[in-house]
Amino acid sequence: MKVLKTIGAIALVLMIVMPASAQIKNLKDVKKKVPVTTRPEQKQADEKAAETKPTPAATPDAATPATGSSQTLYVSMTNGSNRNDGSKGSPFKNIDKAINVAEPGAEIRIAGGVYYGTLNVGFIESNKPVRLYGSFDEGFGKQDIVAHPTLIQPNNESARTSRKALLKFTKDVAGTVIDHIVFDSGERNAYSPNDGVVDGVEGGRLMLPTEKPANMNSTVGEPLLQFVSATTGGDVTVQNCVFLNGASFALQAGHRSGLFTVKNNVFVANKMAAIEIYGTCARTGGPNTLTLCSDVEIANNTILFSWSRLKDFLDMGYGVRIMTGCQYNIHHNVIGASILAGIDHTRFNNNEWISIDHNIFFVNKDKDLHYSPASNTRIRIDAQDFDDLEVASVTGNKNEIPAGLKVNKAYLEGYLGARYSETVDYDPNSPANQWRAAMGMNKQGTISSSATMFANKYPWRDALNLFGNVPGYGAQKP
C-alpha cells in the first residue's frame, strides 16, 4: 500500500510538472514569434517621410535600407555620453559610437556640433549601412543645417597619427543615407603662411601631404567621404550636405550595383574633383568591353572652386568626373570656377550611358567639358556646344554666371587672379658649377615655384549661404 501511495505521488508530480514545462516551452516559442514594435516617434517619422514626394528642386526622400531596421539612435556632442544607451533622452556623444552599436540600416540622428571621432581620432568608419541624419536641435525635433549644423571637422592635431577620410564606408552599404552634414577638412589641413596668401582669406595656399610645415602636422590627402572599392553595392543617397576644403576628392565612391544618388549638396574648394563615382562590378564580355554596374544621379548640386592636383594647375580640377561602369544622369546642377573643366568625360565610358541636362556652367578655366572620343584625344567644349556630343541626352545646358550666388568675394577675387610661376636660378659659370664640371659632374641650378592661390581655406559658414541661390538649379534650401 505504501508503494502504491508513493507511485501515486510521483504520478501527481509528473502531471503538474509536465504541463508547466510545456507552458514554459510555449512561452519561449511565443517570445520568438513576437514582432518588433516600432517606437511611436519612428512611426511618426516614417509616416511623415511617406507624405513627401521628391522633385528635382526639393529635398529627396531617404532611400529604404535593405535590412529594414527600425532602430533609431541619437547623438549629441553637447549633452551626450558614450556610456549612455543612445536613446533620445540619453544620447551618445560621438557618431562613431552610434555606428558601432547600430544594427545594419539603423537611423542615427545627430544634433548640431563639431564631431571629430572618439578621442579625436580624426575619422569615422562604418562596415554596415546606416542612415545618418545630422543638424538636429538638442531636442531632436527640428533639422536645420544653417541654424545648428552638424560638422565632421577634425583638427590638425588629429593628423599626427590618423590619416584617413573623414567618413569611410568599407563593406555593406545598401540603404545608406547621409543627410544634413557638413564635411570640412579646413582645420585639419596645413596651409602655407607665406605662399599663396590672398587678402581677406585665412591662411595661404594648401600645402601638399609631402610638404612638412614648421609648427603643425602635414595635410592628410584623403577624400572627405569615401566608399571603397570593396563595398558590396546597393542604393546609396547623399543629400543636403556640404563638402569643403577637401585635400583630395570631396566624394569618391566605388559602386557595385544599385542607384547612387548625390542630390542637393554644396561642394566648395575641393581638390582634384568634387564627385568621382566609378563602377566596381565584375567585367564581362571580354577585355575591350565595359560592363554597366550601377546608376548615378547627380542633381541639384552647387559645385564651386574645384582645384587641381598640384599648384601648377595642369592636372585634375573637375566638378564631376565621369568614370567607367556607371550610367550617369547629371542634371540641374550649378558647376563653376573649376581649375580645368566642370565635367570630365575622358575615361572612355560609353556615351549611351551619359545624360547631361539642364545644368549651369560658368568660369571653368579650361572649358565646361573635357571629352576624349578616342585614345590620346582631348576635346574642350563649352556648354553651348554640347548638342554636338553623341551621348544619350544633352539638353537645356547654359553657360552663364548666376547673379544670385552668395560667394565669398575675397575668395572669388583670388581664384579669378590665380597664377602659377617658376623661377630658375642657374649659373653655369659659378665656382660651384666649374668645380663640378672639372670633376665630370653635372652642373646644377635651382627652380622655385609659387602660386598666387591654390586650394586656400574656404570659410565653412559662408558655404552654408550657397543653398537656395538659384531657383531650380543647384542646391535648394533643405
RODO-2510 file (C-alpha; in nm, 4 decimals, decimal comma):
residues 478
     n   res          X          Y          Z
     1     m     0,0000     0,0000     0,0000
     2     k     0,2873     0,2269     0,0834
     3     v     0,4372     0,1531    -0,2565
     4     l     0,1126     0,2397    -0,4319
     5     k     0,0912     0,5730    -0,2464
     6     t     0,4470     0,6544    -0,3489
     7     i     0,3777     0,5747    -0,7127
     8     g     0,0622     0,7847    -0,6982
     9     a     0,2519     1,0814    -0,5542
    10     i     0,5155     1,0593    -0,8281
    11     a     0,2468     1,0461    -1,0945
    12     l     0,0764     1,3510    -0,9465
    13     v     0,4029     1,5455    -0,9512
    14     l     0,4634     1,4494    -1,3127
    15     m     0,1117     1,5608    -1,4076
    16     i     0,1826     1,9024    -1,2560
    17     v     0,5403     1,9458    -1,3814
    18     m     0,4867     1,8322    -1,7398
    19     p     0,2145     2,0864    -1,8219
    20     a     0,4226     2,3556    -1,6542
    21     s     0,7255     2,2625    -1,8660
    22     a     0,5118     2,2607    -2,1766
    23     q     0,3816     2,6074    -2,0863
    24     i     0,7341     2,7400    -2,0403
    25     k     0,8334     2,5968    -2,3801
    26     n     0,5256     2,7526    -2,5397
    27     l     0,6119     3,0865    -2,3832
    28     k     0,9611     3,0650    -2,5333
    29     d     0,8124     2,9866    -2,8740
    30     v     0,5710     3,2784    -2,8449
    31     k     0,8580     3,5094    -2,7488
    32     k     1,0406     3,4131    -3,0670
    33     k     0,7353     3,4999    -3,2765
    34     v     0,6557     3,8397    -3,1202
    35     p     0,7215     4,1086    -3,3847
    36     v     0,9409     4,4094    -3,3023
    37     t     0,7223     4,7086    -3,2237
    38     t     0,8177     5,0338    -3,3909
    39     r     0,8609     5,3204    -3,1456
    40     p     0,5980     5,5978    -3,1716
    41     e     0,8446     5,8669    -3,2779
    42     q     0,9878     5,6412    -3,5506
    43     k     0,6373     5,5568    -3,6765
    44     q     0,5541     5,9289    -3,6970
    45     a     0,8803     5,9982    -3,8840
    46     d     0,8084     5,7172    -4,1300
    47     e     0,4535     5,8438    -4,1900
    48     k     0,5800     6,1980    -4,2430
    49     a     0,8508     6,0801    -4,4861
    50     a     0,5906     5,8831    -4,6826
    51     e     0,3889     6,2008    -4,7402
    52     t     0,6786     6,3844    -4,9092
    53     k     0,7245     6,3400    -5,2863
    54     p     1,0696     6,4057    -5,4367
    55     t     1,1167     6,6667    -5,7082
    56     p     1,4379     6,7883    -5,8735
    57     a     1,4345     7,1082    -5,6682
    58     a     1,3122     6,9618    -5,3390
    59     t     1,4637     6,7536    -5,0629
    60     p     1,4532     6,3896    -5,1809
    61     d     1,3185     6,1081    -4,9689
    62     a     1,5624     5,8818    -4,7913
    63     a     1,6465     5,5512    -4,9547
    64     t     1,4941     5,2451    -4,7908
    65     p     1,7627     5,0254    -4,6340
    66     a     1,7799     4,6665    -4,7463
    67     t     1,7673     4,5493    -4,3833
    68     g     1,4507     4,7395    -4,2883
    69     s     1,5821     4,8135    -3,9367
    70     s     1,3534     5,0254    -3,7195
    71     q     1,6290     5,1098    -3,4710
    72     t     1,6842     5,4803    -3,4038
    73     l     1,9868     5,6104    -3,2134
    74     y     2,0681     5,9660    -3,1045
    75     v     2,3962     6,1571    -3,0780
    76     s     2,4751     6,4888    -2,9104
    77     m     2,8238     6,6297    -2,8628
    78     t     2,6849     6,8779    -2,6100
    79     n     2,4589     6,6603    -2,3951
    80     g     2,5645     6,3048    -2,4813
    81     s     2,7906     6,0416    -2,3307
    82     n     2,9291     5,7256    -2,4841
    83     r     2,8211     5,5457    -2,1662
    84     n     2,4574     5,6246    -2,2440
    85     d     2,2238     5,3866    -2,4261
    86     g     2,1811     5,6092    -2,7332
    87     s     1,8131     5,6785    -2,6742
    88     k     1,6550     6,0185    -2,7338
    89     g     1,6746     6,1066    -2,3648
    90     s     2,0185     5,9512    -2,3200
    91     p     2,2157     6,0121    -2,6436
    92     f     2,5667     5,9043    -2,7309
    93     k     2,8398     6,1671    -2,7546
    94     n     3,0100     6,0514    -3,0755
    95     i     2,8896     5,9425    -3,4184
    96     d     3,1306     5,6507    -3,4379
    97     k     2,9993     5,5133    -3,1083
    98     a     2,6459     5,5114    -3,2503
    99     i     2,7660     5,3409    -3,5703
   100     n     2,9491     5,0725    -3,3731
   101     v     2,6364     4,9662    -3,1807
   102     a     2,3847     5,0238    -3,4612
   103     e     2,2060     4,7481    -3,6444
   104     p     2,2553     4,7462    -4,0242
   105     g     2,0139     5,0018    -4,1669
   106     a     1,9598     5,1835    -3,8369
   107     e     1,8774     5,5541    -3,8315
   108     i     2,1175     5,7801    -3,6396
   109     r     2,0019     6,1337    -3,5584
   110     i     2,2811     6,3771    -3,4785
   111     a     2,2480     6,7111    -3,3015
   112     g     2,4439     7,0135    -3,4167
   113     g     2,8063     7,0433    -3,3103
   114     v     3,1618     6,9685    -3,4158
   115     y     3,2486     6,5982    -3,4366
   116     y     3,5939     6,4510    -3,4997
   117     g     3,5740     6,0893    -3,3839
   118     t     3,6044     5,9496    -3,0320
   119     l     3,9235     6,0691    -2,8608
   120     n     3,9886     6,2994    -3,1578
   121     v     4,0970     6,0215    -3,3940
   122     g     4,0009     6,2441    -3,6865
   123     f     3,7924     5,9961    -3,8857
   124     i     3,4784     5,7790    -3,8748
   125     e     3,4352     5,4388    -4,0424
   126     s     3,1427     5,2053    -4,0989
   127     n     3,1296     4,8486    -4,2305
   128     k     2,7491     4,8472    -4,2377
   129     p     2,4721     5,0546    -4,3977
   130     v     2,3408     5,3299    -4,1711
   131     r     2,1192     5,6339    -4,2166
   132     l     2,2929     5,9428    -4,0798
   133     y     2,0682     6,2474    -4,0323
   134     g     2,2526     6,5493    -3,8934
   135     s     2,1866     6,9104    -3,7915
   136     f     1,9103     6,8472    -3,5361
   137     d     1,8491     7,0754    -3,2428
   138     e     1,9245     6,9349    -2,8972
   139     g     1,5669     6,8130    -2,8613
   140     f     1,5893     6,6266    -3,1952
   141     g     1,2694     6,7942    -3,3089
   142     k     1,3981     7,0201    -3,5875
   143     q     1,6601     6,9648    -3,8584
   144     d     1,8338     7,2766    -3,9962
   145     i     2,1871     7,2749    -4,1414
   146     v     2,2169     7,6540    -4,1132
   147     a     2,0760     7,7049    -3,7628
   148     h     2,2524     7,4121    -3,5907
   149     p     2,4871     7,2371    -3,8339
   150     t     2,6494     6,9010    -3,7670
   151     l     3,0156     6,9262    -3,8686
   152     i     3,2628     6,6436    -3,9153
   153     q     3,5628     6,8707    -3,8760
   154     p     3,8763     6,7211    -3,7143
   155     n     4,1575     6,9497    -3,6082
   156     n     4,5204     6,9415    -3,7182
   157     e     4,6313     6,7589    -3,4036
   158     s     4,4373     6,4520    -3,5216
   159     a     4,6593     6,4349    -3,8320
   160     r     4,9587     6,3308    -3,6231
   161     t     4,8694     5,9602    -3,6380
   162     s     4,5279     5,9190    -3,8057
   163     r     4,5351     5,9957    -4,1765
   164     k     4,2092     5,8731    -4,3253
   165     a     3,8948     6,0003    -4,4973
   166     l     3,6617     6,1939    -4,2670
   167     l     3,3894     5,9322    -4,3218
   168     k     3,4594     5,5983    -4,4895
   169     f     3,2339     5,3031    -4,5748
   170     t     3,4244     4,9790    -4,6123
   171     k     3,1801     4,6942    -4,6754
   172     d     2,7976     4,6771    -4,6865
   173     v     2,6245     4,9980    -4,7963
   174     a     2,2770     4,9086    -4,9286
   175     g     2,0307     5,1661    -4,7963
   176     t     2,2926     5,4102    -4,6676
   177     v     2,1711     5,7700    -4,6342
   178     i     2,3855     6,0724    -4,5428
   179     d     2,1858     6,3886    -4,4841
   180     h     2,2396     6,7394    -4,3380
   181     i     2,6105     6,7008    -4,2515
   182     v     2,8989     6,9434    -4,3135
   183     f     3,2264     6,7732    -4,4096
   184     d     3,5153     7,0176    -4,3624
   185     s     3,8867     6,9395    -4,3688
   186     g     3,9875     7,3037    -4,3366
   187     e     4,1005     7,2719    -3,9744
   188     r     4,2963     6,9511    -4,0377
   189     n     4,4828     7,0731    -4,3479
   190     a     4,8133     7,2588    -4,3387
   191     y     4,8258     7,5943    -4,5180
   192     s     5,1358     7,7939    -4,6109
   193     p     5,1941     8,1068    -4,4046
   194     n     5,3736     8,2841    -4,6900
   195     d     5,2896     8,1375    -5,0314
   196     g     4,9544     8,1941    -5,1997
   197     v     4,8240     8,4425    -4,9467
   198     v     4,5045     8,6208    -5,0545
   199     d     4,3731     8,9361    -4,8900
   200     g     4,0624     8,8555    -4,6883
   201     v     4,1178     8,4763    -4,6925
   202     e     4,2537     8,2947    -4,3881
   203     g     4,5978     8,1441    -4,4414
   204     g     4,7846     8,0833    -4,7648
   205     r     4,7736     7,8037    -5,0219
   206     l     4,7114     7,4404    -4,9288
   207     m     5,0324     7,2527    -4,8514
   208     l     5,0614     6,9055    -5,0039
   209     p     5,0914     6,5944    -4,7832
   210     t     5,4579     6,5682    -4,8869
   211     e     5,5356     6,9144    -4,7529
   212     k     5,6398     6,9456    -4,3888
   213     p     5,5043     7,2528    -4,2096
   214     a     5,7154     7,4071    -3,9365
   215     n     5,4693     7,4074    -3,6468
   216     m     5,1912     7,1671    -3,7388
   217     n     5,1130     6,8289    -3,8919
   218     s     5,1111     6,7843    -4,2674
   219     t     4,7944     6,7751    -4,4770
   220     v     4,6006     6,4481    -4,4957
   221     g     4,5495     6,3735    -4,8647
   222     e     4,2316     6,1654    -4,8333
   223     p     3,8715     6,2238    -4,9521
   224     l     3,6099     6,3790    -4,7288
   225     l     3,3565     6,0989    -4,7920
   226     q     3,4745     5,7672    -4,9341
   227     f     3,3128     5,4396    -5,0353
   228     v     3,5983     5,1994    -5,1024
   229     s     3,6055     4,9622    -5,3993
   230     a     3,5251     4,6628    -5,1787
   231     t     3,1768     4,7885    -5,0841
   232     t     2,9064     4,5394    -5,1794
   233     g     2,6632     4,7671    -5,3646
   234     g     2,3032     4,8740    -5,3241
   235     d     2,1233     5,2078    -5,3161
   236     v     2,3105     5,4989    -5,1540
   237     t     2,1847     5,8541    -5,1022
   238     v     2,3934     6,1621    -5,0177
   239     q     2,1730     6,4700    -4,9809
   240     n     2,1560     6,8161    -4,8254
   241     c     2,5229     6,8102    -4,7212
   242     v     2,8195     7,0477    -4,7546
   243     f     3,1678     6,9338    -4,8622
   244     l     3,4539     7,1806    -4,8448
   245     n     3,8311     7,2114    -4,8206
   246     g     3,8941     6,8523    -4,9244
   247     a     4,2636     6,7829    -4,9797
   248     s     4,1644     6,5077    -5,2202
   249     f     3,8201     6,4280    -5,3669
   250     a     3,5166     6,5567    -5,1797
   251     l     3,3141     6,2425    -5,2612
   252     q     3,4886     5,9382    -5,4065
   253     a     3,2996     5,6109    -5,4376
   254     g     3,3330     5,2677    -5,5842
   255     h     2,9831     5,1345    -5,6559
   256     r     2,8993     4,7763    -5,7460
   257     s     2,5234     4,7904    -5,8064
   258     g     2,2043     4,9892    -5,7472
   259     l     2,1467     5,3653    -5,7586
   260     f     2,3936     5,6146    -5,6139
   261     t     2,2161     5,9479    -5,5641
   262     v     2,4035     6,2732    -5,4991
   263     k     2,1380     6,5401    -5,4635
   264     n     2,1045     6,8906    -5,3213
   265     n     2,4585     6,9279    -5,1847
   266     v     2,7139     7,2106    -5,1809
   267     f     3,0760     7,1391    -5,2833
   268     v     3,3333     7,4172    -5,2373
   269     a     3,7139     7,4373    -5,2579
   270     n     3,7893     7,0683    -5,3003
   271     k     4,0982     6,9320    -5,4732
   272     m     4,1066     6,7054    -5,7826
   273     a     3,7278     6,6606    -5,8208
   274     a     3,4150     6,7278    -5,6210
   275     i     3,2479     6,3992    -5,7268
   276     e     3,4069     6,0810    -5,8628
   277     i     3,1982     5,7590    -5,8704
   278     y     3,3168     5,4505    -6,0572
   279     g     3,1722     5,1047    -6,1208
   280     t     3,3285     4,8077    -5,9411
   281     c     3,1253     4,5086    -6,0639
   282     a     3,2924     4,2156    -6,2375
   283     r     3,3681     4,2859    -6,6013
   284     t     3,2075     4,0562    -6,8598
   285     g     3,2185     4,0320    -7,2372
   286     g     3,5914     4,0428    -7,2968
   287     p     3,8820     4,2813    -7,2354
   288     n     3,7617     4,5571    -7,4725
   289     t     3,4052     4,5859    -7,3413
   290     l     3,2552     4,7713    -7,0467
   291     t     3,0045     4,6287    -6,8008
   292     l     2,7289     4,8509    -6,6641
   293     c     2,7438     4,8235    -6,2862
   294     s     2,5152     5,0904    -6,1479
   295     d     2,3246     5,4147    -6,1989
   296     v     2,4464     5,7503    -6,0716
   297     e     2,2218     6,0533    -6,0352
   298     i     2,3928     6,3873    -5,9711
   299     a     2,1235     6,6526    -5,9355
   300     n     2,0701     6,9976    -5,7871
   301     n     2,4224     7,0364    -5,6516
   302     t     2,6210     7,3598    -5,6312
   303     i     2,9852     7,2877    -5,7182
   304     l     3,2418     7,5690    -5,6981
   305     f     3,6208     7,6161    -5,6852
   306     s     3,7450     7,2677    -5,7738
   307     w     4,1239     7,2769    -5,7560
   308     s     4,3947     7,0808    -5,9389
   309     r     4,6137     6,8008    -5,8046
   310     l     4,9203     7,0285    -5,7811
   311     k     4,9641     7,4031    -5,7620
   312     d     5,0729     7,4202    -6,1286
   313     f     4,7033     7,3865    -6,2360
   314     l     4,7884     7,1268    -6,5042
   315     d     4,6186     6,8077    -6,3810
   316     m     4,2667     6,7445    -6,2461
   317     g     4,0405     7,0155    -6,1077
   318     y     3,6899     6,8999    -6,2106
   319     g     3,3408     6,9434    -6,0733
   320     v     3,2193     6,5967    -6,1789
   321     r     3,4437     6,3201    -6,3089
   322     i     3,2605     6,0619    -6,5198
   323     m     3,4178     5,7217    -6,4619
   324     t     3,3623     5,3821    -6,6247
   325     g     3,0955     5,1268    -6,5415
   326     c     2,8170     5,3660    -6,4406
   327     q     2,5191     5,5228    -6,6121
   328     y     2,5146     5,8944    -6,5300
   329     n     2,2184     6,1307    -6,5069
   330     i     2,3669     6,4754    -6,4393
   331     h     2,1026     6,7467    -6,4222
   332     h     2,0044     7,0811    -6,2675
   333     n     2,3486     7,1462    -6,1180
   334     v     2,5414     7,4716    -6,0882
   335     i     2,9046     7,3964    -6,1812
   336     g     3,1517     7,6824    -6,1889
   337     a     3,5030     7,8015    -6,1105
   338     s     3,6812     7,4738    -6,1856
   339     i     4,0543     7,4981    -6,2489
   340     l     4,0140     7,2705    -6,5532
   341     a     3,6566     7,1739    -6,6508
   342     g     3,3123     7,1474    -6,4962
   343     i     3,2754     6,7859    -6,6147
   344     d     3,5458     6,5401    -6,7184
   345     h     3,4467     6,2704    -6,9698
   346     t     3,7870     6,1379    -7,0710
   347     r     3,7749     5,7883    -6,9194
   348     f     3,6028     5,6355    -7,2258
   349     n     3,2775     5,5467    -7,0514
   350     n     3,0028     5,4541    -7,3003
   351     n     2,8332     5,7629    -7,4437
   352     e     2,4901     5,5951    -7,4371
   353     w     2,5187     5,5784    -7,0569
   354     i     2,5547     5,9548    -7,0148
   355     s     2,2875     6,2247    -6,9824
   356     i     2,3858     6,5867    -6,9130
   357     d     2,0767     6,8076    -6,8978
   358     h     1,9705     7,1473    -6,7637
   359     n     2,2935     7,2448    -6,5892
   360     i     2,4501     7,5908    -6,5497
   361     f     2,8238     7,6227    -6,6240
   362     f     3,0439     7,9303    -6,5816
   363     v     3,4074     8,0439    -6,5434
   364     n     3,5543     7,6937    -6,5704
   365     k     3,9068     7,7879    -6,6733
   366     d     3,9638     7,5146    -6,9342
   367     k     3,6083     7,4917    -7,0774
   368     d     3,2959     7,3317    -6,9341
   369     l     3,3596     6,9754    -7,0535
   370     h     3,6662     6,7667    -7,1323
   371     y     3,5853     6,4845    -7,3730
   372     s     3,8001     6,2052    -7,5164
   373     p     3,6286     6,0269    -7,8080
   374     a     3,9447     5,8252    -7,8775
   375     s     4,2761     5,7427    -7,7186
   376     n     4,5190     6,0342    -7,6768
   377     t     4,2482     6,2803    -7,7806
   378     r     4,1099     6,5515    -7,5538
   379     i     3,8464     6,7956    -7,6770
   380     r     3,7495     7,1016    -7,4751
   381     i     3,3852     7,2083    -7,5131
   382     d     3,1695     7,4960    -7,3875
   383     a     2,8114     7,4326    -7,2767
   384     q     2,6605     7,5967    -7,5846
   385     d     2,8297     7,3308    -7,7996
   386     f     2,7097     7,0290    -7,6006
   387     d     2,4481     6,9491    -7,8646
   388     d     2,7269     6,8122    -8,0825
   389     l     2,8038     6,5402    -7,8285
   390     e     2,6875     6,1900    -7,9161
   391     v     2,5593     6,0999    -7,5699
   392     a     2,2211     5,9693    -7,4547
   393     s     2,0830     6,3132    -7,3700
   394     v     2,2199     6,6650    -7,3620
   395     t     1,9571     6,9391    -7,3449
   396     g     1,8973     7,2704    -7,1723
   397     n     2,2524     7,3391    -7,0557
   398     k     2,3534     7,7027    -7,0090
   399     n     2,6777     7,8927    -6,9979
   400     e     2,6001     8,1909    -6,7767
   401     i     2,7006     8,3417    -6,4444
   402     p     2,4225     8,3162    -6,1811
   403     a     2,3950     8,6641    -6,0372
   404     g     2,2468     8,5420    -5,7098
   405     l     2,5354     8,3231    -5,5936
   406     k     2,6414     8,4213    -5,2407
   407     v     3,0116     8,3554    -5,2894
   408     n     3,2851     8,4808    -5,0583
   409     k     3,4102     8,7793    -5,2607
   410     a     3,7692     8,7686    -5,1370
   411     y     3,7946     8,4024    -5,2344
   412     l     3,6421     8,4710    -5,5750
   413     e     3,8880     8,7540    -5,6381
   414     g     4,1793     8,5264    -5,5524
   415     y     4,0531     8,2495    -5,7806
   416     l     3,9984     8,4798    -6,0778
   417     g     4,3565     8,6060    -6,0489
   418     a     4,5201     8,2722    -5,9618
   419     r     4,8541     8,2295    -6,1383
   420     y     5,1434     7,9851    -6,1233
   421     s     5,5040     8,0838    -6,1872
   422     e     5,8509     7,9295    -6,1813
   423     t     6,1892     8,0970    -6,1330
   424     v     6,5114     7,9270    -6,2431
   425     d     6,8389     8,0107    -6,0707
   426     y     7,1150     7,8595    -6,2824
   427     d     7,4661     7,9980    -6,3320
   428     p     7,6787     7,7596    -6,5415
   429     n     7,9906     7,9643    -6,4642
   430     s     7,9533     7,9783    -6,0888
   431     p     8,2578     7,8492    -5,8959
   432     a     8,0499     7,5540    -5,7686
   433     n     7,9458     7,4503    -6,1234
   434     q     8,3003     7,4993    -6,2578
   435     w     8,4300     7,2631    -5,9923
   436     r     8,1515     7,0118    -6,0741
   437     a     8,2463     7,0287    -6,4436
   438     a     8,6141     6,9758    -6,3640
   439     m     8,5202     6,6618    -6,1704
   440     g     8,2986     6,5334    -6,4534
   441     m     7,9812     6,6062    -6,2580
   442     n     7,6583     6,7648    -6,3847
   443     k     7,6091     7,1335    -6,3281
   444     q     7,3205     7,2275    -6,1027
   445     g     7,0665     7,5030    -6,0543
   446     t     6,7504     7,5582    -5,8560
   447     i     6,3887     7,6092    -5,9538
   448     s     6,1459     7,7860    -5,7225
   449     s     5,7740     7,7877    -5,7885
   450     s     5,4790     7,9703    -5,6433
   451     a     5,1068     8,0105    -5,6884
   452     t     4,9128     8,3220    -5,6047
   453     m     4,6345     8,0919    -5,4786
   454     f     4,5874     7,7162    -5,4544
   455     a     4,3079     7,5413    -5,2626
   456     n     4,3057     7,8031    -4,9895
   457     k     4,0661     7,7518    -4,6997
   458     y     3,7058     7,8486    -4,7722
   459     p     3,5059     7,9661    -4,4682
   460     w     3,2592     7,6894    -4,3831
   461     r     2,9892     7,9262    -4,2618
   462     d     2,9985     8,1042    -4,5981
   463     a     2,9458     7,7692    -4,7731
   464     l     2,6120     7,7337    -4,5908
   465     n     2,4939     8,0518    -4,7651
   466     l     2,5033     7,8773    -5,1042
   467     f     2,1782     7,6854    -5,0502
   468     g     1,8834     7,8256    -5,2450
   469     n     2,0707     8,0869    -5,4500
   470     v     1,9425     7,9906    -5,7971
   471     p     1,5769     7,8826    -5,8280
   472     g     1,5548     7,5388    -5,9884
   473     y     1,9310     7,4928    -6,0200
   474     g     2,1958     7,3948    -5,7714
   475     a     2,1359     7,3185    -5,4056
   476     q     1,7998     7,4371    -5,2781
   477     k     1,7203     7,5123    -4,9148
   478     p     1,6827     7,1774    -4,7363
***
